[in-house]
Amino acid sequence: MKVFAKLADIFSTFWGWFLAILIAVGNFFAGHLGIINIVLFAVIIDAFWGIFVSIKQGKFVLSELARLSISKLLVYGCVLALFIAIDKMLGVSLVVSSTIVATLIVLVEAWSTLASMIIVYPNMAFLRLMKKVLKGEIASKLNIDESAVDSYFKDKKNDKKAKN
């Protein structure tokens, strides 16, 4: 009976409940830490390149970046949690569905990161190959029409020539 008394003491405080919930969540995600870290890494990389784009445009807004990154993490976290639950429900030890979803999330973040890289370094050979494919993503990051993307880079190139 002393065990129940100790449990009652633990759950009588905020920190007791907090630690119990933290342990339960940690136990739920056990075995999936690798894919969660990869998704987190992809979001952080995209955020850094987003910062570089904002600085290049001269309109750096940290609060908007934080809000966007936090909402991405919440959405991605919920989707991953659902697919981890499916893996657990099916008893799949290979975590196949959650790995596939994490791969799609990382590909989406890579797409966004590549568009930011093109904006920061438009003349890099590899990125120039990707420019036509990523035109829509670049337009959304620059808040311009998709047809104006080519002229945006031409104007930037002419601005550099004028400075020299």
C-alpha positions in Angstrom: 0.0 0.0 0.0 3.0 2.3 0.4 3.5 2.2 -3.3 0.0 3.7 -3.9 0.7 6.4 -1.3 3.9 7.3 -3.0 2.2 7.4 -6.4 -0.5 9.7 -4.9 2.3 12.0 -3.6 3.9 12.1 -7.0 0.7 12.9 -8.9 -0.3 15.5 -6.4 2.2 18.0 -7.9 2.5 19.6 -11.3 6.0 18.3 -11.8 4.9 14.7 -11.0 2.2 14.9 -13.7 4.7 16.6 -16.1 7.3 13.9 -15.7 4.8 11.2 -16.0 3.5 12.6 -19.3 7.1 13.2 -20.5 8.0 9.6 -19.8 4.8 8.3 -21.5 5.5 10.4 -24.6 9.2 9.3 -24.6 8.1 5.7 -24.4 5.7 6.2 -27.3 8.4 7.6 -29.5 11.1 5.0 -28.4 12.7 3.4 -31.4 11.7 6.3 -33.7 14.3 8.8 -32.4 16.4 8.6 -35.6 13.6 9.6 -38.0 12.4 12.3 -35.6 15.9 13.8 -35.4 16.2 13.8 -39.2 12.9 15.6 -39.6 14.0 18.1 -36.9 17.3 18.6 -38.7 15.6 19.2 -42.0 13.3 21.9 -40.5 16.3 23.6 -38.8 18.3 23.6 -42.1 15.3 25.1 -43.9 14.9 27.8 -41.2 18.6 28.8 -41.5 18.3 29.1 -45.3 15.1 31.1 -44.7 17.1 33.5 -42.5 19.7 33.9 -45.2 17.0 34.7 -47.8 15.4 37.2 -45.4 18.7 38.9 -44.7 19.5 39.1 -48.4 16.1 40.7 -49.0 16.7 43.1 -46.1 13.5 42.2 -44.3 14.5 39.7 -41.5 11.6 38.9 -39.2 12.5 36.5 -36.5 9.1 36.2 -35.0 7.6 35.1 -38.4 10.3 32.5 -38.8 9.8 31.1 -35.3 6.0 30.9 -35.9 6.5 29.1 -39.2 9.1 26.7 -37.9 7.0 25.9 -34.8 3.9 25.3 -36.8 5.9 23.1 -39.2 7.2 21.1 -36.3 3.7 20.7 -34.8 2.2 19.6 -38.1 5.0 17.2 -38.8 5.0 15.9 -35.3 1.3 15.2 -35.4 1.6 13.4 -38.7 4.6 11.3 -37.5 2.8 10.5 -34.3 -0.2 9.2 -36.2 2.0 7.0 -38.4 4.1 5.8 -35.4 0.8 4.8 -33.8 -0.1 2.9 -36.9 3.3 1.1 -36.8 2.7 0.3 -33.1 -0.9 -0.9 -33.7 0.2 -3.2 -36.5 3.1 -4.4 -34.5 5.6 -3.6 -37.3 9.1 -3.6 -35.9 10.6 -2.1 -39.1 8.7 1.2 -38.6 8.0 1.2 -42.4 5.1 3.7 -42.6 6.6 6.3 -40.3 9.9 6.1 -42.2 8.1 6.6 -45.5 6.2 9.6 -44.1 9.4 11.0 -42.6 11.1 10.7 -45.9 8.3 12.6 -47.6 8.6 15.4 -44.9 12.4 15.6 -45.4 11.9 15.8 -49.2 9.4 18.7 -48.8 11.9 20.5 -46.6 14.7 19.8 -49.1 12.6 21.3 -51.8 12.0 24.4 -49.8 15.7 24.6 -48.8 16.8 24.3 -52.4 14.6 27.2 -53.4 16.1 29.3 -50.6 19.6 28.3 -51.7 18.8 29.4 -55.3 17.7 32.8 -54.0 20.9 33.3 -52.0 23.3 31.8 -54.6 21.6 32.1 -58.0 24.7 31.6 -60.1 25.9 28.3 -58.5 25.9 25.6 -61.3 24.0 22.9 -59.5 21.4 25.4 -58.2 20.9 26.9 -61.7 19.9 23.5 -63.0 17.2 23.4 -60.3 15.9 27.0 -60.9 13.3 26.1 -63.5 11.9 23.2 -61.5 11.7 25.3 -58.3 10.3 28.4 -59.9 6.9 28.2 -58.1 8.6 27.7 -54.7 11.0 30.6 -55.4 8.1 32.9 -56.3 6.3 32.0 -53.1 9.4 32.8 -51.0 9.9 36.1 -52.7 6.2 37.0 -52.8 6.2 37.6 -56.5 4.4 36.1 -59.5 5.9 33.0 -60.9 6.4 34.7 -64.3 8.6 37.4 -62.5 11.2 35.0 -61.1 13.5 35.1 -64.2 13.4 38.9 -64.2 14.1 39.0 -60.5 17.4 37.2 -61.0 18.2 39.3 -64.1 17.6 42.5 -62.1 19.9 41.2 -59.3 22.6 40.3 -61.8 22.3 43.8 -63.3 22.5 45.4 -59.8 25.8 43.6 -59.2 27.2 44.7 -62.5 26.2 48.3 -61.8 27.9 48.2 -58.4 31.2 47.0 -59.9 
